[in-house]
Amino acid sequence: MRKIKYFIIILMLMNCSSRTYDRVIKNFDDSVEVVINHVKPYYVQGEPIGLILKKEYFFDLEIMSKNELKKIILFEPDKEGNIFIFDGSRIYKFDPNGNCLKKFKEIERKKYDVAFTPKRLRISKGNIIQLTEVSSLGEFKIYYFGMDGNLINIKNIEINSKRNVNNEHWILEDGMQLENGNYLLVRQNIRPKEDHFSSIIYLFNSELDVIRELDKREYENPLLQNKIRAVYNNYIFEVGDNKIITGNQGEDYCIKIYDLNGVLKKKIIKEYIKVSPNEKYKKEYMENFRAPIFDIIRDKFYFPDYLPAYHSFISDDNGRLFVMTYEKDSNNGYIFDIINPDGVFICRKGIKDFSTSDRLIGKIKNNKLFCIHKDNPHKLFVYKLKWI
């Protein structure tokens, strides 16, 4: 116990010396609050200055496969610590001890169905489980289940739709329905004759009419451009606590917060330490383009002097943001910036890698982190968050 106390005291002293006591800079731009954070965390009275992760337990796929679970594609914890897992065919409900409490009905697939890519699994405030899937040939589906496993409804949204935005045809690549009935959908715009492609995060109403554009990423048309910047060009969105949080790797460290009707309420700006791509990053990036289909563009890739400000982020149920930067920590993980609900940068934490190329495979609920580490894809780990 004494060693643990000394460790916490040393950690607190280190955190105090590496943070700023300056006043947080907050401005307003057309009624939008803009919070400007420095490189160092701020000291905010009543807020934690550090975080310790304590591993509590893990779900082992090899053991859980006895219940016919094939793999863990998506997962979502509930308030009781149970976890819902989608394996590509059906949803399973497990308790914290790994016992299977329920198997949902298998999703029916027609023989001529194309392959669907699962995108989101979430529990809404009305205790409705929402599963979204997208195919490359024109279908975007949202399944709605009750907590008892019964299928309530299936919403089909056409991807290659005749609906248009600014008289343009569009396809969908991600999205979900919000608590107020609006839809948050990501439109992918690929025009073969233009220099750049784009993915745009849009808010639609319940009738699928556009309310407004929330965020946008752009990237090179690989066939027309002579050089392709070798970054992931991620877009990110999170939904929780009656707000929409968006970001993209095309901007500097800027995160936007909207209400569920698409009104921009806050921008979080942060100074950051620039990180150059290392050999591991370069190797992992180019692994995505090994297939022969990429032969005609593979030599066009170049690595920039510096990587984007951050890779991705997730939020917890208290409104905090956990932003994965490209800074490495001493345990071969990545440094996360932790930002409080007011948009203030309060502390940093190195966490073992649980990212993919386009997102974080993790959820934070009830002060616990549920995640699948990159080097151990067959286990879902659960960590208790201890704030100091």
C-alpha positions as CSV (number, residue, x, y, z in Angstrom):
1,M,0.0,0.0,0.0
2,R,2.8,2.4,0.9
3,K,4.4,1.9,-2.5
4,I,1.1,2.7,-4.2
5,K,0.7,5.9,-2.2
6,Y,4.3,7.0,-3.1
7,F,3.6,6.2,-6.7
8,I,0.4,8.4,-6.7
9,I,2.2,11.2,-4.9
10,I,5.1,11.2,-7.5
11,L,2.6,11.1,-10.3
12,M,0.8,14.0,-8.9
13,L,4.0,16.0,-8.5
14,M,5.0,15.2,-12.1
15,N,1.6,16.3,-13.3
16,C,1.7,19.5,-11.4
17,S,5.1,20.4,-12.9
18,S,3.9,19.7,-16.5
19,R,0.7,21.7,-16.5
20,T,-0.2,25.4,-16.7
21,Y,-2.0,27.6,-14.2
22,D,-2.8,30.2,-16.8
23,R,-6.3,31.2,-17.3
24,V,-8.2,29.3,-19.9
25,I,-8.7,31.3,-23.1
26,K,-12.4,31.4,-24.1
27,N,-13.7,33.6,-26.9
28,F,-17.0,33.9,-28.8
29,D,-17.3,33.9,-32.6
30,D,-20.8,34.5,-33.8
31,S,-22.3,33.1,-30.5
32,V,-20.0,30.0,-30.8
33,E,-17.7,29.4,-27.8
34,V,-14.1,28.9,-28.8
35,V,-11.9,27.2,-26.2
36,I,-8.2,27.6,-26.8
37,N,-5.9,25.1,-25.0
38,H,-2.1,25.2,-24.7
39,V,0.2,22.2,-25.1
40,K,0.3,21.7,-21.3
41,P,-2.9,20.7,-19.4
42,Y,-4.6,23.3,-17.4
43,Y,-5.1,23.2,-13.7
44,V,-8.8,23.4,-13.1
45,Q,-10.1,23.3,-9.5
46,G,-12.3,20.3,-8.9
47,E,-11.0,18.4,-12.0
48,P,-8.6,15.5,-11.8
49,I,-4.9,16.0,-12.7
50,G,-4.2,12.4,-13.7
51,L,-5.6,9.0,-14.6
52,I,-4.6,5.4,-13.6
53,L,-6.0,2.4,-15.5
54,K,-6.6,-0.8,-13.6
55,K,-7.3,-3.9,-15.5
56,E,-10.3,-5.6,-14.1
57,Y,-11.1,-8.5,-16.4
58,F,-11.3,-9.4,-20.0
59,F,-13.6,-11.3,-22.4
60,D,-11.7,-14.1,-24.1
61,L,-13.1,-15.0,-27.6
62,E,-11.7,-18.5,-27.4
63,I,-13.9,-19.2,-24.3
64,M,-16.9,-17.2,-25.6
65,S,-16.8,-19.1,-28.9
66,K,-18.5,-22.0,-27.0
67,N,-21.6,-19.9,-27.3
68,E,-21.2,-19.8,-31.1
69,L,-19.7,-16.3,-31.1
70,K,-17.5,-16.1,-34.1
71,K,-15.6,-12.9,-33.6
72,I,-15.9,-9.5,-32.0
73,I,-16.8,-6.9,-34.7
74,L,-18.8,-4.3,-32.6
75,F,-19.5,-4.1,-28.9
76,E,-21.5,-1.8,-26.6
77,P,-21.6,-2.0,-22.8
78,D,-24.7,-1.1,-20.8
79,K,-25.1,0.6,-17.4
80,E,-25.0,-2.7,-15.5
81,G,-21.6,-3.7,-16.9
82,N,-23.0,-6.3,-19.4
83,I,-21.8,-6.1,-22.9
84,F,-23.5,-6.6,-26.2
85,I,-21.3,-8.0,-29.0
86,F,-22.1,-8.3,-32.7
87,D,-20.1,-10.9,-34.6
88,G,-21.5,-10.2,-38.1
89,S,-24.5,-12.5,-37.8
90,R,-26.2,-11.8,-34.5
91,I,-25.9,-9.9,-31.2
92,Y,-24.9,-11.6,-28.0
93,K,-25.3,-10.3,-24.5
94,F,-22.7,-11.3,-21.9
95,D,-22.4,-10.5,-18.2
96,P,-19.1,-9.2,-16.7
97,N,-18.1,-12.8,-16.0
98,G,-18.3,-13.8,-19.6
99,N,-21.6,-15.8,-19.3
100,C,-23.9,-15.6,-22.2
101,L,-27.2,-14.1,-21.1
102,K,-28.9,-13.9,-24.5
103,K,-28.5,-14.6,-28.1
104,F,-30.4,-12.3,-30.4
105,K,-32.1,-13.6,-33.5
106,E,-29.6,-14.0,-36.4
107,I,-29.9,-11.3,-39.0
108,E,-31.5,-12.7,-42.1
109,R,-29.4,-12.5,-45.3
110,K,-30.7,-13.2,-48.7
111,K,-28.7,-15.4,-51.0
112,Y,-28.0,-12.6,-53.4
113,D,-27.2,-10.1,-50.7
114,V,-23.8,-8.4,-51.0
115,A,-21.5,-8.3,-48.0
116,F,-22.4,-5.7,-45.4
117,T,-19.9,-3.8,-43.3
118,P,-21.1,-3.3,-39.7
119,K,-20.4,0.4,-38.7
120,R,-22.1,1.2,-35.3
121,L,-23.6,-0.5,-32.3
122,R,-25.2,1.7,-29.6
123,I,-27.8,1.7,-26.9
124,S,-30.1,4.7,-27.1
125,K,-31.7,6.4,-24.1
126,G,-34.9,4.6,-24.8
127,N,-33.1,1.3,-24.3
128,I,-33.2,0.6,-28.0
129,I,-30.1,-1.2,-29.5
130,Q,-29.2,0.3,-32.8
131,L,-27.0,-1.6,-35.3
132,T,-26.0,0.1,-38.6
133,E,-24.5,-1.7,-41.6
134,V,-23.5,-0.4,-45.0
135,S,-22.8,-2.2,-48.3
136,S,-20.9,-1.0,-51.3
137,L,-23.8,-1.5,-53.7
138,G,-26.4,0.8,-52.4
139,E,-27.8,-0.2,-49.1
140,F,-27.6,1.4,-45.7
141,K,-29.5,-0.4,-43.0
142,I,-30.3,0.4,-39.4
143,Y,-31.7,-2.4,-37.2
144,Y,-33.6,-1.6,-34.0
145,F,-33.7,-4.2,-31.2
146,G,-35.3,-4.2,-27.8
147,M,-33.1,-5.1,-24.8
148,D,-35.0,-8.4,-24.8
149,G,-33.4,-9.2,-28.2
150,N,-36.6,-8.8,-30.2
151,L,-36.2,-7.1,-33.6
152,I,-38.4,-3.9,-33.6
153,N,-37.7,-2.4,-37.0
154,I,-35.4,-2.2,-39.9
155,K,-34.8,1.1,-41.6
156,N,-33.4,0.9,-45.2
157,I,-31.8,4.1,-46.5
158,E,-30.6,3.9,-50.1
159,I,-27.0,4.7,-50.6
160,N,-27.1,5.4,-54.4
161,S,-30.1,7.6,-53.8
162,K,-31.9,10.0,-56.1
163,R,-32.0,12.4,-53.3
164,N,-29.2,14.9,-53.6
165,V,-27.2,17.6,-51.9
166,N,-26.6,20.7,-53.9
167,N,-27.8,18.7,-57.0
168,E,-25.2,16.1,-56.5
169,H,-25.6,12.3,-56.3
170,W,-24.2,10.8,-53.1
171,I,-23.5,7.5,-51.4
172,L,-23.4,6.8,-47.7
173,E,-20.5,5.3,-45.7
174,D,-21.5,5.7,-42.1
175,G,-24.2,7.1,-39.8
176,M,-26.8,6.6,-37.1
177,Q,-30.2,7.9,-35.9
178,L,-30.2,10.4,-33.1
179,E,-32.4,10.6,-30.0
180,N,-34.6,13.3,-31.5
181,G,-35.2,11.4,-34.7
182,N,-32.6,13.2,-36.9
183,Y,-30.0,11.2,-38.8
184,L,-26.3,11.7,-38.7
185,L,-25.0,10.4,-42.0
186,V,-21.6,10.5,-43.8
187,R,-21.8,11.2,-47.5
188,Q,-18.9,10.1,-49.7
189,N,-18.4,12.2,-52.8
190,I,-16.3,10.5,-55.4
191,R,-16.1,12.3,-58.8
192,P,-13.6,10.6,-61.2
193,K,-12.9,13.9,-63.0
194,E,-12.1,16.0,-59.9
195,D,-8.8,16.4,-58.2
196,H,-10.1,15.6,-54.7
197,F,-12.7,13.3,-53.1
198,S,-14.5,14.2,-49.9
199,S,-16.5,12.6,-47.1
200,I,-19.0,15.0,-45.5
201,I,-20.8,14.5,-42.2
202,Y,-24.4,15.7,-42.7
203,L,-27.3,16.1,-40.3
204,F,-30.7,15.1,-41.9
205,N,-34.2,15.3,-40.4
206,S,-36.5,12.3,-39.9
207,E,-37.7,12.7,-43.5
208,L,-34.1,12.6,-44.8
209,D,-34.0,16.2,-45.8
210,V,-30.6,17.9,-45.3
211,I,-30.4,20.2,-42.3
212,R,-26.8,21.2,-42.6
213,E,-23.2,20.1,-43.2
214,L,-21.3,19.5,-39.9
215,D,-17.8,18.5,-41.0
216,K,-15.8,17.6,-44.0
217,R,-12.6,15.8,-45.0
218,E,-10.9,16.0,-48.4
219,Y,-8.3,13.7,-49.9
220,E,-6.6,13.3,-53.3
221,N,-8.0,11.6,-56.3
222,P,-5.4,8.9,-56.6
223,L,-5.8,8.6,-60.4
224,L,-5.4,12.3,-61.2
225,Q,-2.9,13.4,-58.6
226,N,0.8,12.8,-59.0
227,K,1.3,12.7,-55.3
228,I,-0.8,11.3,-52.5
229,R,-0.3,12.3,-48.9
230,A,0.1,9.2,-46.8
231,V,-2.2,9.9,-43.9
232,Y,-5.5,8.2,-43.1
233,N,-7.7,11.2,-43.7
234,N,-10.1,10.2,-40.9
235,Y,-13.4,11.8,-40.1
236,I,-14.6,11.3,-36.5
237,F,-17.9,11.7,-34.9
238,E,-19.3,10.8,-31.5
239,V,-22.8,11.3,-30.1
240,G,-23.7,11.5,-26.4
241,D,-25.2,13.8,-23.7
242,N,-27.4,15.5,-26.3
243,K,-24.5,16.6,-28.4
244,I,-22.7,15.7,-31.6
245,I,-18.9,15.9,-31.6
246,T,-17.0,16.0,-34.9
247,G,-13.5,16.3,-36.2
248,N,-11.3,15.4,-39.1
249,Q,-7.6,15.0,-39.9
250,G,-7.7,17.7,-42.6
251,E,-7.8,20.4,-40.0
252,D,-5.4,21.2,-37.2
253,Y,-6.4,20.4,-33.7
254,C,-10.0,21.5,-33.9
255,I,-13.0,19.6,-32.5
256,K,-16.6,20.9,-33.0
257,I,-19.6,20.4,-30.7
258,Y,-23.2,20.7,-32.0
259,D,-26.5,20.1,-30.4
260,L,-28.8,17.4,-31.9
261,N,-30.4,20.0,-34.2
262,G,-27.0,20.8,-35.8
263,V,-26.4,24.2,-34.1
264,L,-22.7,24.7,-33.5
265,K,-22.1,25.4,-29.8
266,K,-18.4,25.1,-29.2
267,K,-15.0,24.7,-30.9
268,I,-12.1,23.2,-29.0
269,I,-8.8,24.3,-30.3
270,K,-5.5,23.0,-29.0
271,E,-1.8,23.6,-29.5
272,Y,0.0,20.3,-30.1
273,I,3.4,18.7,-30.4
274,K,4.1,17.8,-34.0
275,V,5.1,14.2,-34.6
276,S,6.9,12.9,-37.7
277,P,5.9,9.5,-39.2
278,N,8.2,6.8,-37.9
279,E,9.1,3.5,-39.7
280,K,6.3,1.6,-37.9
281,Y,3.7,4.0,-39.1
282,K,5.0,3.9,-42.7
283,K,5.0,0.2,-42.7
284,E,1.5,-0.2,-41.3
285,Y,0.2,2.4,-43.7
286,M,1.6,0.8,-46.8
287,E,0.3,-2.6,-45.7
288,N,-3.1,-1.3,-46.7
289,F,-2.0,-1.0,-50.4
290,R,-0.3,-4.4,-51.0
291,A,-3.0,-5.8,-53.3
292,P,-2.3,-5.7,-57.0
293,I,-5.2,-3.3,-57.6
294,F,-3.1,-0.6,-56.0
295,D,0.0,-1.1,-58.3
296,I,-0.9,1.9,-60.4
297,I,-0.9,4.3,-57.4
298,R,1.5,2.8,-54.9
299,D,4.5,4.8,-56.0
300,K,2.5,8.1,-55.7
301,F,2.4,8.0,-51.9
302,Y,4.6,10.3,-49.9
303,F,4.9,10.7,-46.1
304,P,4.6,14.3,-44.9
305,D,7.0,15.9,-42.5
306,Y,4.4,15.8,-39.7
307,L,1.3,13.7,-39.0
308,P,-2.1,15.2,-38.3
309,A,-2.8,16.6,-34.9
310,Y,-4.6,13.5,-33.7
311,H,-5.7,10.1,-34.9
312,S,-9.2,9.8,-33.5
313,F,-11.2,10.3,-30.3
314,I,-14.0,8.8,-28.1
315,S,-16.1,10.3,-25.4
316,D,-17.3,8.9,-22.0
317,D,-20.7,9.2,-20.5
318,N,-19.6,12.2,-18.4
319,G,-18.9,14.3,-21.4
320,R,-15.1,14.0,-21.4
321,L,-13.1,13.5,-24.6
322,F,-10.2,11.1,-25.0
323,V,-8.2,12.2,-28.0
324,M,-5.5,9.8,-29.3
325,T,-2.5,11.7,-30.5
326,Y,0.5,10.3,-32.4
327,E,2.8,10.9,-29.5
328,K,4.2,7.6,-28.2
329,D,4.4,6.7,-24.5
330,S,7.0,4.6,-22.7
331,N,4.9,1.4,-22.8
332,N,4.5,1.4,-26.6
333,G,1.1,3.0,-26.4
334,Y,-0.1,6.4,-27.4
335,I,-0.7,9.6,-25.5
336,F,-4.3,10.6,-25.1
337,D,-5.4,14.2,-24.4
338,I,-8.3,14.2,-21.9
339,I,-10.6,17.2,-22.3
340,N,-13.4,18.0,-19.8
341,P,-17.0,18.8,-20.8
342,D,-16.2,22.5,-20.9
343,G,-13.6,21.9,-23.6
344,V,-10.6,22.4,-21.3
345,F,-7.5,20.2,-21.6
346,I,-7.0,18.7,-18.1
347,C,-4.6,15.8,-18.3
348,R,-2.8,13.3,-20.5
349,K,-2.6,9.5,-20.3
350,G,-0.6,6.9,-22.2
351,I,-2.8,4.0,-23.2
352,K,-1.9,0.8,-25.0
353,D,-2.9,1.0,-28.6
354,F,-6.5,0.1,-29.4
355,S,-6.8,1.8,-32.7
356,T,-7.4,0.7,-36.3
357,S,-6.6,2.8,-39.3
358,D,-9.9,4.8,-39.1
359,R,-11.2,4.6,-35.5
360,L,-10.7,3.5,-31.9
361,I,-12.0,0.1,-30.9
362,G,-13.1,1.2,-27.5
363,K,-16.0,2.5,-25.4
364,I,-15.9,4.3,-22.0
365,K,-19.0,3.8,-19.8
366,N,-19.5,3.8,-16.0
367,N,-15.9,4.9,-15.5
368,K,-14.6,1.8,-17.3
369,L,-12.7,1.5,-20.6
370,F,-13.7,-1.4,-22.8
371,C,-11.3,-2.0,-25.6
372,I,-9.6,-4.4,-28.0
373,H,-5.9,-3.9,-28.2
374,K,-4.3,-4.0,-31.6
375,D,-1.8,-6.7,-30.6
376,N,-4.5,-8.9,-29.0
377,P,-7.6,-8.9,-31.2
378,H,-9.2,-12.0,-29.5
379,K,-9.7,-10.4,-26.1
380,L,-11.8,-7.5,-25.0
381,F,-10.2,-5.8,-22.0
382,V,-12.0,-3.9,-19.3
383,Y,-10.1,-1.2,-17.3
384,K,-11.3,0.7,-14.3
385,L,-10.6,4.5,-14.5
386,K,-9.1,5.9,-11.3
387,W,-8.9,9.7,-11.4
388,I,-6.4,11.4,-9.1
